[in-house]
Amino acid sequence: MKIHEYQARQLLADAGIPVPSAEVVRTPDEAAEAFKKFSQPMCVVKAQVYAGGRGKAGFVKLVKSADEAREAAKFMLTHRMTSYQTGPEGVPVSVLIVAPGVDIAQEFYLGITVDRTRNTVTMIASAEGGVEIEEVAKKSPEKVIKEPLHPLLGLQGYQARELAFKLGFKDKMANQAAKLMMDVSKVFIKTDASLAEINPLVITKDGKLLAIDAKFNFDDNALFRHNDLVAMEDETQEKPLDVRAKKASLNYIALDGNIGCLVNGAGLAMATMDIIKLHGAEPANFLDVGGSVTPEGAVEAFNIILSDPKVKGILVNIFGGIAKCDVIADALVKAGRQIGFKVPVVVRLEGTNVEKAREILSGAKSELPTLQTASDLTDAAKKVVAAVGRVAA
Amino acid sequence: MSILVNKNTRVICQGITGSAGAFHTKGCLDYGTKMVGGVTPGKGGQKDPNGLPIFDTVERAVKETGADATMIFVPPPFAADAIMEAADAGIKTIVAITEGIPVLDMVKAKAFLKDKSPSVLIGPNCPGVITPGESKIGIMPGYIHLAANDPKSKKTVGIISRSGTLTYEAVWQCASRGIGQTTAVGIGGDPVKGLNFIELLDLFNKDAATQSIIMIGEIGGSDEEAAAAFVKQNVKKPVVAFIAGRTAPPGRRMGHAGAIISGGEGSADSKIAALKAAGITVAESPATIGETLAKVLGV
């Protein structure tokens, strides 16, 4: 799960980390008021969206008067932001922050994430702040410093000091930076984050340490113990179909092709996308119904696939283990009755309760007039690609 | 021969009274697994529908039944605790089926296990481990397998996979070509987990009955690249691999918490290149894993 920048700033501020003052606004007039309140020569207006690429899209703007602040806010609040991360439909903007300009002397990058090769959490720091850390890591990996946290004890003081000195902090500033690192690592652990970034962390010209921009992602699996975080989620930032899928406990990601997929297991779901492509077509989605899929969940899965107008055919690929084939077969029949399949549906079933599933499907010719069964994965891919090809022609 | 589990392995189920735990305890019993009991705190002293004794703690279960393996279906909030409890009770093979355990819980459990040899963890978020014809600990459909010592088995393979259902796919394709499985292990799709490719490649490499190895990976992380380097150095047996997610877009998590391409790391192409450079034969399609191995083995 993601949260907005202004919420991430709040998390940091609550932990005693210095963040520059800013106003959270929701209307152009509020933006103008905020500018006046700061009575500084310059402010920045930033749209609050989950996606990256704000700057290039014109959704981070320097303004020099209340009128400019109002205009910038008006533009952002009445346009969807599109960037390389959002797709052409973009995302809506309903919240902005207005913050006075900061005179930056030096910029740093500070991040924390789970390092799977070390099986623990790792702090990542660089004296090259304010830019994409991936780029820095690619061009000059020696400029990215990594410090693993002890899995049970967390970041220790000496580690934070070491990092601070390696980054070039000096004297008192090094102690402040080390304390900030300790505090961020504690917030990370406390919130079950999967990624925390301060980029940039800056030293201002008047010698202050400030966290200018912050980003937090959280481990979805741990949200059950973080109701306060769940309450922060902004569903308008997600695609509507993704939100629906999430509610039904389905792993769904919309893609650009025209063959809808319904599969159990993430690996098999990816492999099913791969084999569709291998046979010359493109998948319309990734959809893993998961192991403990309910009949209602499976029907909703078909609903979601069919509400994508690009879908010209469906491939159902189930290798039952913990998921049972007959549950999927039942759902297919129900979905046929409720929504009706106008596009070809190719079904490949194997594994737990497969015999029962085959019986269900063979008795449902009227509900599923476009159904074809496949004997294995290649057969299934060939059949669905051929069927969609015919539809397209 | 086999690795990790065999017909003598004595298995308990943690979470035996939950719906999944009960369903798959029955499935394992039907397969022939030596299930000896289960654990559900607060239900000690009762029996499950199959007549297996239920205990309050793993410690008690081990004492009473001599269990040396466990299959964990405990819900995600309590699953890491269940793993640690099993290790502390001296269980050797801990198979965690539970999906959705918080990553930071697994970080702790993994650190805890370091001091608890000889316990090994398989999973979480995995189908489990099976030595066909002997013992099935997990949720895989048993009938798709072919035992390595079955008269129909012409050659043998050990299978390691990050994906549950793709494991079944590989098993099924091998079985229908007369390639029996010594043991098949699903290592799970989580970023922090128990046994990984390298440990299992090592076990299969040393197992005399295993003639070849299939490893199934997916996008995300660099475990496959590390495994490739290990194979190049240490493994003389033929290895066939498949990597899922060639068509996955970067930056989107494909179901498994571990399956995400980020910062250019973990793409299918880089993994496939590393595997091929290590002399591993890579199947192009998920439907040709068995066929590819059959060709390599001359079956």
Interface residues (C-beta under 8 A of the other chain):
Chain A: Q85 V114 R116 T117 N119 T120 V121 I133 E134 A137 K138 P151 L152 I189 D192 S194 D219 D220 N221 A222 F224 R225 N251 I253 L255 V263 N264 G265 A266 G267 L268 A269 M270 A271 T272 M273 D274 I275 I276 K277 L278 P283 F286 D288 G290 G291 S292 F319 G320 G321 I322 E350 G351 T352 D376 L377 T378 A381
Chain B: A20 H24 P76 P77 I97 E99 G100 I101 P102 V103 L104 D105 V107 K108 K110 A111 F112 P127 I139 M140 P141 I144 S161 R162 S163 G164 T165 L166 Y168 E169 W172 G189 P191 V192 I216 E218 I219 G221 S222 D223 A226 F242 A244 G245 R246 T247 A248 P249 G251 R252 M254 G255 H256 A257 G258 A259 S262 G263 G264 E284 S285 P286 A287 T288
